[in-house]
Amino acid sequence: MVVWIEVALLENFLLDGVLLYLAMKCARLKVSRWRLPLAAAIGAAEAVVFPLLSVPTWAAYFLKALGGALLCVTAVGSKKIKPYLVTTAAFFFLTFALGGAMTAVYSFFDIGYAEGNGYLVEKAPVGLIVGSALVFAIAVSQGARALYRYRKVKSNLFSCTLRAGEREVNWQGYADSGNLLSFRGSPVCVVSPAAVFALFGRVVKETGRMRVGTVNGGKERPVFQCDSLTIHTEKQNVEREKVYLTVGDVGKDCQLILSAQLMEAS
């Protein structure tokens, strides 16, 4: 079997660089412009030197794991231990995931496999390897972003109880730091039109009207007032009386967008 060292170095440099970049992004770390290429270069050198070593199987796995950890230590460069551990765990997970994806791609294109030695590099086009790694990187990046967005939404959701007369509703409230609406000097929360009728009934009395800025410009919207709003947090329940509400788009995850002023007071 003939292996072109230049091709092997380039392929492994790109693959290790992509995996390290994704691992650091999953750990929410800042990527260094010189540490990442250095770690990828070390990984490429390891990939070329390792096949030349004659070691037992158990030692081979140990050396590969040690080499992967070395790449993460080189790429991170933090004073704390947690970033190293998170990045290393993410790097190994992504490495196994990419390996599985490449296995499926090679199997689909009927690329030869040498038992115990991995796939034959010269039979796998460089474009196929790089293209598969690029698709994998995009998929992981989009998945990580969606996961962090989901966690951010969930961490800012609070159980809320609103009362108006004899009516009482229990809604999910989203703590939005961008909601700085105020009416007569008091904070204003946002609810959907359907939620207004659920809380106040068919006969709804407006307290007033206010102008709310939107992407398409300002718009006049009605303002209502509920008797009380209770925000249930892990530490305590915060209750406010005579809370103003206005109508707007609240999304699918909640029925109430809480005012930033209310959350700061809580």
C-alpha positions in Angstrom: 0.0 0.0 0.0 1.4 3.4 -1.0 0.5 6.4 1.2 1.4 9.9 0.1 2.6 11.7 3.2 1.6 15.1 2.0 -2.0 14.0 1.4 -2.1 12.2 4.7 -0.8 15.3 6.5 -3.3 17.6 4.8 -6.3 15.3 5.4 -5.6 14.8 9.1 -4.7 18.5 9.6 -8.1 19.5 8.2 -10.0 16.7 10.0 -8.4 17.4 13.4 -8.8 21.1 12.9 -12.5 20.8 12.2 -13.1 18.4 15.1 -11.1 20.6 17.5 -13.0 23.7 16.3 -16.4 22.0 16.8 -15.4 20.7 20.2 -14.3 24.1 21.4 -17.5 25.7 20.1 -19.5 23.0 21.9 -17.6 23.9 25.1 -18.4 27.6 24.3 -14.7 28.5 24.3 -12.9 31.2 22.2 -10.9 29.6 19.5 -7.2 30.7 19.4 -5.9 31.6 15.9 -2.5 29.9 16.6 -3.3 27.2 19.1 -5.9 25.5 16.9 -3.6 25.2 13.8 -0.8 24.0 16.1 -3.0 21.3 17.7 -4.2 20.3 14.2 -0.6 20.0 13.0 0.3 17.8 16.0 -2.6 15.6 15.2 -1.6 15.3 11.5 1.9 14.4 12.6 0.5 11.8 15.0 -1.6 10.2 12.2 1.5 9.8 10.0 3.9 8.5 12.8 1.5 6.2 14.6 1.1 3.6 11.8 4.9 3.2 11.9 4.9 2.1 15.5 4.6 -1.6 16.4 2.7 -1.8 19.6 0.0 -4.1 21.2 -3.6 -3.4 20.6 -4.3 -2.1 24.1 -1.3 0.2 23.9 -2.4 1.5 20.5 -5.8 2.6 22.0 -4.1 4.1 25.0 -1.7 6.1 22.8 -4.5 7.3 20.5 -6.5 8.5 23.5 -3.4 10.2 24.9 -2.7 11.8 21.6 -6.3 13.1 21.4 -6.1 14.6 24.9 -2.8 16.3 23.9 -4.5 18.0 21.0 -7.3 19.4 23.2 -4.8 20.6 25.8 -2.8 22.4 23.1 -5.9 24.0 21.5 -7.6 25.2 24.7 -4.9 26.8 26.8 -7.0 27.7 29.8 -6.1 28.2 33.5 -9.1 26.1 34.6 -9.5 22.3 34.4 -13.2 22.3 33.3 -12.6 23.6 29.8 -10.1 20.9 29.1 -12.4 18.2 30.3 -15.4 19.4 28.3 -13.4 20.0 25.2 -11.8 16.6 25.4 -15.1 14.8 25.9 -16.6 16.7 23.0 -13.6 16.0 20.8 -13.8 12.2 21.4 -17.6 12.2 20.9 -17.3 14.1 17.7 -14.4 11.9 16.5 -16.5 8.7 17.0 -19.5 10.4 15.4 -17.5 11.5 12.3 -15.9 8.1 12.1 -19.4 6.5 12.0 -20.5 9.0 9.4 -17.4 8.3 7.3 -18.0 4.5 7.6 -21.5 5.0 6.2 -20.2 7.2 3.3 -17.4 4.7 2.4 -19.8 1.8 2.6 -22.2 3.6 0.2 -19.4 4.3 -2.3 -18.0 0.8 -1.9 -14.5 2.0 -0.8 -12.2 -0.8 0.2 -11.5 -1.6 3.9 -8.4 -3.3 5.3 -9.2 -5.3 8.4 -7.4 -3.9 11.4 -5.8 -1.0 9.5 -8.7 1.2 8.8 -9.9 2.4 5.4 -7.3 2.5 2.6 -6.5 6.2 2.2 -5.5 6.0 -1.5 -8.9 4.6 -2.4 -10.9 7.4 -0.7 -10.9 10.6 -2.8 -9.7 13.6 -0.9 -12.7 15.6 -2.0 -15.0 12.9 -0.5 -13.2 13.1 2.8 -13.1 16.9 3.0 -16.7 17.2 1.7 -18.0 14.7 4.3 -16.1 16.5 7.1 -17.6 19.9 5.9 -21.2 18.5 5.9 -20.6 17.0 9.3 -19.2 20.3 10.6 -22.3 22.2 9.3 -24.7 19.7 10.8 -22.9 19.8 14.2 -22.7 23.6 14.2 -26.4 24.0 13.5 -27.4 21.3 16.0 -25.2 23.0 18.7 -26.8 26.4 18.0 -30.3 24.9 18.2 -29.5 23.2 21.5 -28.1 26.3 23.1 -31.1 28.3 21.9 -33.4 25.7 23.4 -31.5 25.7 26.7 -31.5 29.5 26.8 -35.3 29.6 26.3 -35.9 26.9 28.9 -33.7 28.6 31.5 -35.6 31.8 31.1 -39.1 30.2 31.5 -41.0 30.7 34.7 -44.3 29.5 35.9 -46.6 32.5 36.4 -50.1 32.9 37.9 -52.2 35.8 36.8 -55.5 36.9 38.4 -58.2 39.2 37.1 -61.4 39.3 39.2 -62.5 35.7 39.7 -60.4 34.3 36.9 -57.0 32.8 37.4 -54.6 31.3 34.8 -51.3 29.6 35.1 -49.0 30.4 32.2 -45.4 30.0 31.2 -43.6 33.4 31.3 -40.5 34.1 29.3 -38.0 36.5 30.9 -37.0 38.7 28.0 -34.3 41.3 28.7 -35.4 43.2 25.6 -38.9 43.9 26.9 -38.5 47.4 28.3 -42.1 48.5 27.6 -43.6 50.8 30.2 -47.0 52.4 30.6 -47.5 55.3 33.1 -44.1 54.6 34.5 -44.8 50.9 35.2 -43.5 47.8 33.4 -45.7 46.1 30.8 -45.8 42.4 30.0 -46.9 41.0 26.6 -49.6 38.4 26.0 -51.3 37.0 22.9 -54.8 38.2 21.9 -56.3 34.8 22.8 -54.7 35.0 26.2 -56.5 38.3 26.9 -59.9 36.7 26.5 -58.8 33.7 28.5 -57.8 36.0 31.4 -60.5 38.7 31.2 -63.4 37.0 29.5 -65.4 38.2 26.5 -65.9 41.7 28.0 -62.5 43.3 28.2 -62.0 46.8 29.5 -58.9 48.7 28.2 -56.9 50.7 30.7 -55.4 52.7 27.8 -53.4 52.5 24.7 -49.7 52.6 24.1 -47.4 52.8 21.1 -45.2 49.7 20.7 -42.2 49.7 18.3 -41.9 46.8 15.9 -39.7 45.8 13.0 -42.2 47.5 10.6 -42.6 50.6 12.7 -44.6 51.7 15.7 -48.2 50.5 16.3 -50.9 51.4 18.7 -51.9 48.6 21.0 -54.4 48.2 23.9 -53.3 48.0 27.5 -55.0 45.9 30.1 -54.5 45.6 33.8 -54.7 42.4 35.8 -55.2 42.3 39.6 -51.9 40.4 40.3 -49.0 38.5 38.8 -47.1 35.9 40.7 -43.7 34.7 39.4 -42.7 31.3 40.8 -38.9 31.0 41.1 -36.8 28.3 42.8 -36.0 30.6 45.7 -39.3 32.4 46.2 -42.6 33.5 44.8 -42.6 37.1 43.7 -46.0 38.8 43.5 -46.9 42.1 41.9 -50.3 43.8 42.0 -51.9 45.8 39.3 -49.7 44.6 36.4 -50.1 46.1 32.9 -50.4 43.8 29.9 -50.4 44.6 26.2 -51.0 42.4 23.1 -48.2 41.1 21.0 -46.4 38.0 19.5 -45.2 35.7 22.3 -44.1 32.7 20.3 -44.8 29.0 20.9 -42.9 28.3 24.1 -44.8 30.6 26.4 -48.0 32.6 26.9 -46.5 35.6 28.6 -43.4 37.7 27.9 -42.3 39.2 31.2 -40.9 42.7 31.6 -37.2 43.1 32.2 -38.0 45.5 35.0 -40.2 42.9 36.8 -37.4 40.3 36.6 -34.8 42.7 37.9 -37.0 43.5 40.8 -37.5 39.7 41.4 
